Every structure is written in C-alpha cells, then in structure tokens.
Amino acid sequence: MTTRRMFLRQSAYLGTAAFLTGLSSGSARAAASSAFEVERSDLEWRSMLTPAQYDVLRRSGTEYPFTSPLLKEHRRGIFACAGCNRDLFSSATKYESGTGWPSFWKPLDKAVGTEEDRSLGMVRVAAHCTRCGGHLGHVFDDGPPPTGLRYCMNGVALVFKPSEA
C-alpha cells in the first residue's frame, strides 16, 4: 500500500530527476553539435571566454537580469556573438522590453538559429549563433511589431560594435 508520505517522496524524487535531466539536455546542445563553421574544444572555449560567457554560450546558462551593460546600450551599431564575432542583431531592432535582458525584434539574416528547449520543466525556444552554436538566450512571441517576437538575449553572450557613421 502506498502511503501519502511515500507518494510525496516519489513525486519529489521524480520531479528532481526530470529537472536535472532538463538542465543537462539544454546545456549539451552547444557542445554536442558539430554542424557549425567555428568549432573549438572545450578547453579552447574555456581559455578564450570569461567564466560568465562560457556558462551562457557553451552551457546554456543565463545571466542575472538587469546586470548587462548592453541593456543600456543605445548607440547605432551591431550586436555580435561574443564567441565568434558573428554579427547577430542591428541596433535598429533593439527595444526596451522591461525584462532585464537586451531584447530585439529581429536578428540579421541567417545569423540566429533556434531549437526547442525543454529545460526547467517548460517548453521554450532557445536561440543560438549559427556560426559557433553558442547559446544566446530565448525567443518569445510577445514582442513588438512588425515580427511580434522578442529575442531575449544574454548580454554576456554579445559584444557591441558601434557604427562608424
């Protein structure tokens, strides 16, 4: 006979296992894919990226909201991948979403790829750099016109290149 206590213990165990499985599956995508133009060993990535950049770009981590200096970047220019310097977003598509992360309504052509992310017990759309596979953030359908999309990016995964003109 299953008691309430046994049921709660089993539920907690299964929930924790599902949570941990979800965390590891999301972080393995960037490292496991081999279809990217820029490929480096884990040791090379660790040596060229800061710990925060490595956590986000290679382990699908997330920076704390409202901590990125790029959140308040309003100059004209290009936001590029911190892992491979691929141009990703124009400053013309950046907007204030109020979420605490730099947000854009459209990436540059063929710069950002997406895949389903089932980590943390929910289904989301993860965004990655198409050149190196680095995790950038997530895409949501609550953005402004004309796309209605919000590319919610980790600032630590980006570098800003100001326009010359």
Backbone as CSV, one residue per row, in Angstrom:
resi,resn,N_x,N_y,N_z,CA_x,CA_y,CA_z,C_x,C_y,C_z
1,MET,0.828,-1.178,0.000,0.000,0.000,0.000,0.881,1.254,0.000
2,THR,0.579,2.173,-0.883,1.328,3.416,-0.986,0.743,4.436,-0.024
3,THR,1.593,4.932,0.857,1.136,5.958,1.793,1.332,7.336,1.167
4,ARG,0.709,8.302,1.763,0.850,9.673,1.267,2.309,10.109,1.319
5,ARG,2.995,9.753,2.387,4.400,10.119,2.542,5.249,9.486,1.440
6,MET,5.007,8.224,1.120,5.755,7.549,0.054,5.465,8.212,-1.291
7,PHE,4.199,8.555,-1.524,3.816,9.194,-2.774,4.538,10.541,-2.939
8,LEU,4.558,11.347,-1.874,5.219,12.647,-1.937,6.722,12.500,-2.142
9,ARG,7.324,11.516,-1.471,8.748,11.267,-1.654,9.063,10.875,-3.092
10,GLN,8.269,9.970,-3.662,8.478,9.533,-5.041,8.277,10.685,-6.012
11,SER,7.256,11.479,-5.773,6.985,12.627,-6.648,8.140,13.612,-6.608
12,ALA,8.653,13.881,-5.413,9.782,14.798,-5.280,11.012,14.243,-5.992
13,TYR,11.261,12.949,-5.841,12.408,12.322,-6.498,12.276,12.414,-8.011
14,LEU,11.109,12.067,-8.545,10.905,12.104,-9.991,10.963,13.528,-10.527
15,GLY,10.426,14.469,-9.790,10.483,15.871,-10.207,11.911,16.383,-10.255
16,THR,12.713,16.033,-9.239,14.118,16.434,-9.222,14.869,15.798,-10.376
17,ALA,14.622,14.527,-10.637,15.284,13.844,-11.751,14.913,14.485,-13.086
18,ALA,13.646,14.818,-13.259,13.211,15.452,-14.509,13.854,16.824,-14.663
19,PHE,13.922,17.569,-13.555,14.545,18.888,-13.581,16.017,18.788,-13.965
20,LEU,16.755,17.888,-13.339,18.174,17.731,-13.643,18.400,17.228,-15.058
21,THR,17.558,16.345,-15.550,17.667,15.869,-16.923,17.447,17.020,-17.886
22,GLY,16.471,17.867,-17.608,16.208,19.018,-18.451,17.374,19.978,-18.483
23,LEU,18.010,20.200,-17.334,19.165,21.085,-17.293,20.308,20.553,-18.124
24,SER,20.577,19.278,-18.027,21.726,18.748,-18.756,21.457,18.656,-20.244
25,SER,20.211,18.415,-20.654,19.945,18.301,-22.084,20.098,19.637,-22.779
26,GLY,19.701,20.740,-22.135,19.848,22.043,-22.754,21.300,22.456,-22.868
27,SER,22.113,22.125,-21.883,23.495,22.558,-21.898,24.368,21.714,-22.815
28,ALA,23.920,20.548,-23.160,24.737,19.683,-24.004,24.615,20.022,-25.479
29,ARG,23.561,20.751,-25.889,23.327,21.030,-27.297,24.497,21.739,-27.955
30,ALA,24.956,22.812,-27.350,26.024,23.580,-27.967,27.304,22.759,-28.086
31,ALA,27.605,21.984,-27.082,28.839,21.203,-27.105,28.741,19.986,-28.023
32,ALA,27.546,19.426,-28.181,27.396,18.193,-28.943,27.268,18.421,-30.449
33,SER,26.761,19.592,-30.844,26.560,19.839,-32.268,27.896,19.971,-32.976
34,SER,27.955,19.448,-34.192,29.197,19.555,-34.946,28.939,20.118,-36.330
35,ALA,27.843,20.843,-36.501,27.483,21.386,-37.801,27.774,22.876,-37.893
36,PHE,28.704,23.366,-37.111,28.967,24.793,-37.096,30.316,25.112,-37.732
37,GLU,30.388,26.269,-38.366,31.608,26.718,-39.042,32.776,26.860,-38.057
38,VAL,32.503,27.406,-36.895,33.537,27.586,-35.873,33.362,26.501,-34.821
39,GLU,34.363,25.651,-34.705,34.359,24.591,-33.694,35.656,24.664,-32.904
40,ARG,35.525,24.540,-31.608,36.687,24.549,-30.717,36.489,23.483,-29.658
41,SER,37.588,23.052,-29.079,37.493,22.106,-27.972,36.970,22.849,-26.745
42,ASP,36.501,22.094,-25.778,36.021,22.695,-24.544,37.133,23.507,-23.879
43,LEU,38.342,22.999,-23.907,39.474,23.705,-23.318,39.726,25.034,-24.032
44,GLU,39.628,25.042,-25.358,39.801,26.286,-26.108,38.713,27.303,-25.768
45,TRP,37.453,26.841,-25.686,36.368,27.759,-25.322,36.621,28.341,-23.931
46,ARG,37.006,27.489,-22.988,37.239,27.957,-21.614,38.361,28.989,-21.548
47,SER,39.379,28.809,-22.380,40.517,29.727,-22.335,40.221,31.071,-23.004
48,MET,39.303,31.109,-23.945,39.041,32.361,-24.666,37.847,33.149,-24.127
49,LEU,36.970,32.507,-23.356,35.785,33.167,-22.829,35.929,33.424,-21.337
50,THR,35.249,34.440,-20.850,35.197,34.645,-19.402,34.343,33.523,-18.817
51,PRO,34.427,33.270,-17.522,33.571,32.237,-16.928,32.073,32.476,-17.204
52,ALA,31.635,33.728,-17.134,30.217,34.026,-17.395,29.855,33.763,-18.858
53,GLN,30.729,34.158,-19.780,30.485,33.895,-21.206,30.452,32.401,-21.478
54,TYR,31.381,31.666,-20.886,31.410,30.213,-21.075,30.123,29.576,-20.568
55,ASP,29.675,29.994,-19.391,28.458,29.423,-18.811,27.257,29.631,-19.730
56,VAL,27.119,30.815,-20.289,25.977,31.103,-21.160,26.162,30.484,-22.539
57,LEU,27.265,30.804,-23.200,27.459,30.365,-24.589,27.628,28.862,-24.748
58,ARG,28.324,28.216,-23.828,28.642,26.796,-24.010,27.833,25.871,-23.108
59,ARG,27.237,26.402,-22.024,26.473,25.567,-21.090,25.014,25.988,-20.997
60,SER,24.590,26.909,-21.859,23.205,27.397,-21.902,22.748,28.017,-20.591
61,GLY,23.668,28.692,-19.927,23.316,29.374,-18.691,22.555,30.663,-18.978
62,THR,22.209,31.373,-17.912,21.507,32.650,-18.027,22.123,33.630,-17.044
63,GLU,22.388,34.834,-17.520,22.896,35.860,-16.618,21.743,36.431,-15.802
64,TYR,22.065,37.047,-14.676,21.040,37.678,-13.860,20.443,38.860,-14.623
65,PRO,19.135,39.079,-14.499,18.521,40.210,-15.194,19.049,41.540,-14.666
66,PHE,19.036,42.530,-15.539,19.433,43.908,-15.240,20.908,44.040,-14.879
67,THR,21.761,43.067,-15.270,23.188,43.146,-14.958,24.052,43.470,-16.175
68,SER,23.525,43.371,-17.371,24.327,43.580,-18.573,24.449,45.055,-18.931
69,PRO,25.677,45.529,-19.149,25.850,46.907,-19.633,25.175,47.119,-20.998
70,LEU,25.011,46.056,-21.774,24.387,46.192,-23.087,22.897,46.495,-22.997
71,LEU,22.318,46.299,-21.847,20.905,46.625,-21.660,20.669,48.112,-21.921
72,LYS,21.644,48.934,-21.538,21.514,50.391,-21.704,22.311,50.919,-22.891
73,GLU,22.702,50.026,-23.789,23.439,50.447,-24.992,22.440,50.948,-26.027
74,HIS,22.536,52.253,-26.371,21.578,52.841,-27.298,22.236,53.454,-28.534
75,ARG,23.537,53.263,-28.686,24.206,53.790,-29.884,23.855,52.934,-31.105
76,ARG,24.069,53.501,-32.276,23.883,52.742,-33.508,25.056,51.791,-33.678
77,GLY,24.751,50.565,-34.119,25.802,49.589,-34.334,25.250,48.191,-34.463
78,ILE,26.126,47.234,-34.244,25.802,45.811,-34.405,26.137,45.076,-33.119
79,PHE,25.252,44.180,-32.728,25.493,43.279,-31.605,25.944,41.951,-32.209
80,ALA,27.130,41.493,-31.798,27.733,40.289,-32.373,27.916,39.221,-31.299
81,CYS,28.175,37.999,-31.737,28.409,36.875,-30.839,29.744,37.052,-30.118
82,ALA,29.749,36.913,-28.814,30.980,37.019,-28.024,31.888,35.818,-28.231
83,GLY,31.358,34.741,-28.801,32.162,33.547,-29.033,32.908,33.549,-30.355
84,CYS,32.299,34.111,-31.403,32.933,34.037,-32.734,32.864,35.347,-33.504
85,ASN,32.285,36.383,-32.922,32.194,37.709,-33.516,31.234,37.806,-34.711
86,ARG,30.376,36.825,-34.893,29.381,36.891,-35.979,28.370,37.987,-35.661
87,ASP,28.088,38.838,-36.643,27.072,39.860,-36.477,25.711,39.184,-36.319
88,LEU,24.970,39.574,-35.281,23.694,38.931,-34.961,22.484,39.851,-35.064
89,PHE,22.597,41.057,-34.496,21.461,41.967,-34.419,21.902,43.390,-34.739
90,SER,21.056,44.112,-35.442,21.262,45.536,-35.653,20.671,46.287,-34.473
91,SER,21.299,47.400,-34.112,20.752,48.228,-33.032,19.378,48.788,-33.405
92,ALA,19.063,48.830,-34.696,17.761,49.328,-35.145,16.613,48.415,-34.704
93,THR,16.927,47.168,-34.329,15.877,46.230,-33.905,15.863,46.016,-32.392
94,LYS,16.699,46.753,-31.671,16.734,46.635,-30.209,15.625,47.487,-29.612
95,TYR,15.030,46.998,-28.545,13.991,47.772,-27.864,14.000,47.449,-26.380
96,GLU,13.357,48.296,-25.605,13.271,48.115,-24.156,12.069,47.226,-23.829
97,SER,12.341,45.993,-23.459,11.263,45.058,-23.161,10.860,45.090,-21.691
98,GLY,11.732,45.654,-20.847,11.451,45.687,-19.417,11.735,44.378,-18.704
99,THR,12.332,43.411,-19.416,12.579,42.096,-18.829,13.910,42.006,-18.096
100,GLY,14.842,42.922,-18.393,16.153,42.872,-17.756,17.242,42.297,-18.633
101,TRP,16.907,41.923,-19.854,17.893,41.417,-20.812,17.775,42.218,-22.102
102,PRO,18.884,42.410,-22.829,18.786,43.076,-24.129,17.808,42.317,-25.033
103,SER,16.879,43.056,-25.641,15.844,42.427,-26.453,15.814,43.034,-27.849
104,PHE,15.531,42.184,-28.811,15.496,42.565,-30.217,14.256,41.949,-30.845
105,TRP,13.701,42.600,-31.874,12.530,42.028,-32.525,12.884,41.267,-33.795
106,LYS,14.156,41.306,-34.205,14.551,40.569,-35.409,16.070,40.430,-35.458
107,PRO,16.581,39.222,-35.758,18.031,39.065,-35.959,18.404,39.398,-37.403
108,LEU,19.691,39.502,-37.655,20.175,39.641,-39.030,19.926,38.323,-39.769
109,ASP,19.830,38.384,-41.083,19.546,37.189,-41.881,20.535,36.061,-41.609
110,LYS,20.006,34.895,-41.335,20.760,33.647,-41.151,21.801,33.704,-40.037
111,ALA,21.648,34.638,-39.101,22.622,34.793,-38.020,22.259,33.996,-36.773
112,VAL,20.951,33.812,-36.536,20.487,33.174,-35.308,19.624,31.973,-35.656
113,GLY,19.966,30.832,-35.060,19.168,29.622,-35.218,18.365,29.382,-33.951
114,THR,17.371,28.532,-34.054,16.542,28.230,-32.887,16.310,26.733,-32.764
115,GLU,15.988,26.308,-31.552,15.611,24.922,-31.299,14.744,24.890,-30.043
116,GLU,13.986,23.833,-29.917,13.136,23.662,-28.740,14.004,23.415,-27.513
117,ASP,13.649,24.056,-26.425,14.351,23.913,-25.147,13.336,23.462,-24.109
118,ARG,13.521,22.251,-23.592,12.586,21.701,-22.603,13.182,21.708,-21.194
119,SER,14.211,22.502,-20.970,14.812,22.565,-19.642,13.903,23.327,-18.679
120,LEU,14.156,23.172,-17.413,13.433,23.854,-16.343,11.942,23.525,-16.325
121,GLY,11.574,22.387,-16.891,10.199,21.923,-16.824,9.216,22.693,-17.687
122,MET,9.706,23.386,-18.717,8.819,24.128,-19.612,9.340,24.018,-21.040
123,VAL,8.506,24.389,-21.996,8.920,24.383,-23.392,9.140,25.823,-23.832
124,ARG,10.361,26.093,-24.308,10.712,27.420,-24.806,11.439,27.257,-26.128
125,VAL,11.762,28.363,-26.768,12.550,28.354,-27.991,13.894,28.991,-27.667
126,ALA,14.952,28.197,-27.728,16.295,28.699,-27.465,16.896,29.246,-28.752
127,ALA,17.714,30.284,-28.623,18.381,30.897,-29.767,19.882,30.654,-29.663
128,HIS,20.515,30.378,-30.819,21.963,30.156,-30.842,22.588,30.837,-32.058
129,CYS,23.866,31.089,-31.969,24.637,31.651,-33.076,24.794,30.571,-34.144
130,THR,24.520,30.913,-35.397,24.618,29.911,-36.456,26.058,29.626,-36.866
131,ARG,27.011,30.430,-36.434,28.408,30.173,-36.785,29.101,29.252,-35.774
132,CYS,28.870,29.482,-34.466,29.592,28.688,-33.464,28.675,27.840,-32.582
133,GLY,27.364,28.023,-32.701,26.425,27.248,-31.887,26.255,27.759,-30.478
134,GLY,26.871,28.883,-30.150,26.769,29.424,-28.800,25.347,29.814,-28.436
135,HIS,24.935,29.443,-27.230,23.602,29.786,-26.718,23.542,31.289,-26.470
136,LEU,22.483,31.921,-26.964,22.327,33.369,-26.822,21.223,33.755,-25.850
137,GLY,20.160,32.988,-25.820,19.009,33.308,-24.997,17.790,32.580,-25.518
138,HIS,16.632,33.235,-25.452,15.377,32.603,-25.878,14.531,33.567,-26.698
139,VAL,13.609,33.011,-27.461,12.709,33.787,-28.299,11.286,33.591,-27.783
140,PHE,10.573,34.696,-27.634,9.198,34.653,-27.147,8.291,35.382,-28.135
141,ASP,7.015,35.061,-28.104,6.078,35.649,-29.065,5.306,36.842,-28.485
142,ASP,5.960,37.607,-27.622,5.320,38.775,-27.025,6.049,40.070,-27.373
143,GLY,6.713,40.084,-28.532,7.466,41.258,-28.953,6.637,42.252,-29.733
144,PRO,7.257,43.349,-30.116,6.547,44.414,-30.843,6.422,44.099,-32.336
145,PRO,5.585,44.857,-33.039,5.528,44.737,-34.498,6.883,45.153,-35.072
146,PRO,7.274,44.742,-36.212,6.447,44.011,-37.160,6.494,42.483,-36.988
147,THR,7.419,41.958,-36.175,7.542,40.496,-36.079,6.707,39.895,-34.961
148,GLY,6.453,40.661,-33.910,5.763,40.125,-32.742,6.650,39.228,-31.900
149,LEU,7.953,39.211,-32.198,8.890,38.343,-31.478,9.774,39.162,-30.546
150,ARG,10.200,38.515,-29.466,11.165,39.108,-28.531,12.340,38.157,-28.430
151,TYR,13.456,38.540,-29.033,14.701,37.789,-28.884,15.336,38.302,-27.604
152,CYS,15.158,37.574,-26.530,15.611,37.940,-25.201,17.013,37.351,-25.018
153,MET,18.031,38.190,-25.180,19.409,37.715,-25.256,20.179,37.999,-23.974
154,ASN,21.095,37.107,-23.661,22.019,37.330,-22.557,23.079,38.314,-23.050
155,GLY,23.200,39.439,-22.370,24.183,40.441,-22.786,25.603,39.910,-22.783
156,VAL,25.911,38.998,-21.871,27.253,38.435,-21.780,27.603,37.603,-23.017
157,ALA,26.603,37.169,-23.771,26.835,36.388,-24.993,27.070,37.288,-26.196
158,LEU,26.962,38.598,-25.989,27.073,39.553,-27.086,28.228,40.531,-26.870
159,VAL,28.714,41.066,-27.968,29.623,42.215,-27.941,29.018,43.283,-28.838
160,PHE,29.234,44.539,-28.487,28.675,45.630,-29.283,29.748,46.264,-30.129
161,LYS,29.443,46.449,-31.409,30.334,47.102,-32.352,29.643,48.379,-32.838
162,PRO,30.084,49.555,-32.332,29.427,50.800,-32.724,29.634,51.099,-34.207
163,SER,28.661,51.799,-34.799,28.758,52.216,-36.206,29.824,53.277,-36.360
164,GLU,30.440,53.263,-37.511,31.460,54.283,-37.838,30.805,55.627,-38.119
165,ALA,29.620,55.584,-38.737,28.967,56.838,-39.145,28.001,57.328,-38.101
